[in-house]
Amino acid sequence: MLFFIEIMGTIAFALQGASAAVEKKMDIFGVCIMGMSVAVGGGIIRDLILGITPPNAFQKPVYALVALAVSILIFFPFERKIIHQNQKFYDAFLFQTDSLGLGAFTVVGARAAYSQFPEANPFLVIFVAVLTGVGGGVLRDLFTGTIPYIFRKHFYATASLIGGACLVICRHFMTLEWAMVVGMVVVIILRELANRFKWNLPRAE
C-alpha cells in the first residue's frame, strides 16, 4: 500500500514539475528533467545527507521511470488539451495525490533516517522527513527562477514537519510501521484542513 501511495505521489509531483517546465517553454529534455527532479529530487538529497550512495532513486529507478513517462505525456499538446477540458477534476486529483505523496514521502524519509541510524536524534529524522517531502518542489522553483512555493504560500512544509514530529513521538509507544501510519495520516489531514479553511502562515508585509 505504501508503494502504491508513493507511486501516486510520484505522479503528482512529476505532473507539477513537467507542467512548470511547459509553462516556461522548455524543450522535451527540460520537461523530463523537471518532472524527475520534483518527483525524486528530495529523496536524492536525503540519501546524500544520510550517506546512502548511490541514492535509492538510482538503485530502484521505478520512481524515476514513472516520473519520466508522466513528463513525456505532459509535453505533448494532446494530453494537455484533455487536462484543460477537465480542469476541475484534474485540480482535485492533483491535490489529493499531492497530499498522499507528501504524507508518504515524509514518513519514508523518516524511515530512511532510522534505517541508517537506529538511534538518530529527532532533529535529523524530522529534517530529512521534511526534505524528502518538499525538496523536489524547492528544486522545481529554483530551476524556474521563482521564490520556493513553500516559503510564501500555503500550509505545506509545516504539515510535513508536524507529521514527522508525530512519527518521532509515536515511535516511543508503538512500532515504526504504525508510527509511519500515524505520521502520514496527520500530514494528509492537515493538508485537507488547510485547503478547506484556507490556512496560511503569517507573512511579512
Residue pairs with C-beta under 8 A, 6 or more apart in sequence:
2 104
2 108
2 180
5 100
5 101
5 103
5 104
5 184
6 63
6 101
6 104
6 105
6 108
7 62
7 63
7 66
8 97
8 100
8 101
8 104
9 97
9 98
9 100
9 101
9 102
9 104
9 105
10 39
10 40
10 63
10 66
10 67
10 70
10 101
11 66
11 67
11 70
11 97
12 94
12 97
12 98
12 100
12 101
13 38
13 39
13 67
13 98
13 101
13 136
13 137
14 35
14 36
14 38
14 39
14 66
14 67
14 68
14 70
14 71
15 35
15 70
15 74
15 94
16 38
16 94
16 98
16 137
16 140
17 34
17 35
17 36
17 37
17 38
17 39
17 67
17 71
17 136
17 140
18 31
18 32
18 34
18 35
18 70
18 71
18 74
18 75
19 74
20 34
20 38
20 140
20 144
21 30
21 31
21 33
21 34
21 35
21 71
21 144
22 31
22 74
22 75
22 80
24 30
24 144
26 34
28 72
28 75
31 71
31 72
31 74
31 75
32 68
32 71
32 72
32 75
34 71
34 140
34 143
34 144
35 67
35 68
35 70
35 71
35 74
36 64
36 67
36 68
36 71
37 136
37 139
37 140
37 143
38 67
38 136
38 137
38 139
38 140
39 63
39 64
39 66
39 67
39 70
39 136
40 57
40 63
40 64
40 67
40 136
41 135
41 136
41 139
41 140
42 105
42 109
42 131
42 132
42 133
42 134
42 135
42 136
42 137
42 138
42 139
43 55
43 56
43 57
43 63
43 105
43 108
43 109
43 132
43 135
43 136
44 55
44 57
45 131
45 135
46 109
46 112
46 128
46 131
46 132
46 135
47 53
47 55
47 56
47 57
47 112
48 55
49 128
49 131
50 112
50 113
50 116
50 117
50 128
51 116
52 112
52 116
56 112
57 63
57 64
58 64
73 79
74 80
83 90
84 90
95 195
98 191
99 187
99 188
99 191
99 192
100 188
102 133
102 134
102 156
102 159
102 160
102 187
102 188
102 191
103 133
103 163
103 183
103 184
103 185
103 186
103 187
103 188
103 191
104 184
105 132
105 133
106 129
106 130
106 132
106 133
106 160
106 163
106 164
106 167
106 183
106 184
106 187
107 129
107 163
107 164
107 167
107 180
107 181
107 183
107 184
107 187
108 132
108 180
109 128
109 129
109 130
109 131
109 132
109 133
109 164
110 125
110 126
110 128
110 129
110 164
110 167
110 168
110 180
110 183
111 176
111 180
112 128
112 132
113 120
113 124
113 125
113 128
113 129
114 120
114 125
114 171
114 176
117 124
122 165
122 168
125 164
125 167
125 168
126 161
126 164
126 165
126 168
129 160
129 161
129 163
129 164
129 167
129 183
130 157
130 160
130 161
130 164
133 157
133 160
133 187
134 150
134 156
134 157
134 160
137 148
137 149
137 150
138 148
138 150
141 147
141 148
141 149
142 148
149 156
150 156
150 157
152 203
153 200
154 194
154 199
154 200
155 190
155 191
155 194
155 199
155 200
155 201
156 191
156 194
158 190
158 201
159 186
159 187
159 190
159 191
159 194
160 187
162 186
162 187
162 190
163 183
163 184
163 186
163 187
163 190
164 183
166 179
166 182
166 183
166 186
167 179
167 180
167 182
167 183
168 179
170 178
170 179
170 182
170 183
171 179
174 182
193 199
194 200
